[in-house]
Amino acid sequence: MRFGVHALGLRHRLVLAFAVVALLVSAVFAISTYLLARGYLLAQREKVVQHQTFADAAYVQRRLSSAGADVSAVLTAAGTPAGHSIILRWRDQWYASALDEGRDAVPGGVLEEIANGRPASQRFRSDDEAYMVVGVPLPSVNGQFYEIAPLSELDGNLRLLSGILMGGAALATAAGAGLGLWASRSVVTPLNRVAVTAASIAGGELDTRLPATEDPELATIVGSFNSMVDTLQQRINRDARLAADVSHELRSPLTTLVGSVDLLNARRDELPERSQRALDLVTADLQRFRRLLDDLLELARSDGGLDQRPSTTVDLGELLRQVLGEVGREPTLLRGGTDVVVKADKPRLGRLFRNLFENAETHGGGLTAVEVAQVDEDVLVLVDDGGPGIPPHDRERVFERFATGATKRGSSSGTGLGLALVAETVAIHGGAVWCSASPTGGARFVVRLPEARA
């Protein structure tokens, strides 16, 4: 058992491929957009905060330079934007515009830079909130000015942007999957049409062709496929005509031989014993040859498409009892089959069961049971024999033409055509035949035929 992508069908692989490509493209676009937008917005916000900080620092420095300045009043009058807070170090004392803030609110890196006389800025988080601090040294008044600005609004905007981009990526992935589904249908539909047509041809409908298409990519495939089927049909018809012609041409000399052998058999008592034995061998081989020609003509008729679906009804139970009598078995061997009617060609259906019964008698240790059962709208005829059975690997091969095993199980005539004719005849009647193991240990042949309902 295979797992992973290779275990999926072609349609699912196409949908998955389109979805993955759409996801990758949208993810790259979303990440790039987010990073560019984040960098731009942060740079703009930093410029605004730095500009505001330098303006406030200049104001505070001017006010502190005047005599008798009140630090608290100066910080209050600085006019900082809402949410901003000021921390001031002046004359080795720390002042703040907010009661809950002080020197500890300023990151150590910024304090160190300001102590060295250089302006500095840094983003940091406190209590899961984003802030930005800008420090400016005030050497003229021996002070240090710090302004802390909240970045929560910018942080919220960035989260909103990331959510929009992720939603867009999800929609793009879904759109890619939808596009993949549409594309897969465009790809798989012609393949399904080819598969259906090929199945019809394999079922014997040799006149089936692919419909013409205006798609230039598919036109070549359609033309090649139809040309291949035309060639195949011509070859099959030619082979069928050859088999029919050969079989027909052999009938004339066969008729002459049969007449001559019948004449010899009529005067058999006048021949020496050795000549009688030779005549018996010739008679047996001639009968075998005659049956072989009949089988070949029947197969040629089937291959040539001359057979049509039977439309007449046949009492199946009566037909089976009649065939049992023809092969020398008691009709009481049949179980079931009362009031069962099927659509069939009576002579051909009789020949089908005669082949099966003679096959069981000759190569299967004798016919042991014939049973008729109804399953839904079908009729099953079970033919059991008392032989050693058929190995599982040979149960399909026995229905091939000229297929004979070690015991010549494949034919009632020893030519390998008996069961092949059974399969052909059942197919013409819209049914099927298969082989399995009999409950008694031998072989069981099952013939399925559609029941004729009123």
Secondary structure, 3 states (H helix, E strand, C coil): CCCCHHHCCHHHHHHHHHHHHHHHHHHHHHHHHHHHHHHHHHHHHHHHHHHHHHHHHHHHHHHHHCCCCCHHHHHHHCCCCCCCEEEEEECCEEEECCCCCCHHHCCHHHHHHHHCCCCEEEEEEECCEEEEEEEEEEHHHCEEEEEEEECHHHHHHHHHHHHHHHHHHHHHHHHHHHHHHHHHHHHHHHHHHHHHHHHHHHCCCCCCCCCCCCCHHHHHHHHHHHHHHHHHHHHHHHHHHHHHHHHHHHHHHHHHHHHHHHHHHHCHHHCCHHHHHHHHHHHHHHHHHHHHHHHHHHHHHHHCCCCCCCCCEEEHHHHHHHHHHHCCCCHHHEECCCCCEEECCHHHHHHHHHHHHHHHHHHCCCEEEEEEEEECCEEEEEEEECCCCCCHHHCCHHHCCCCCCCCCCCCCCCCCCHHHHHHHHHHHCCCEEEEEECCCCCEEEEEEEEECCC
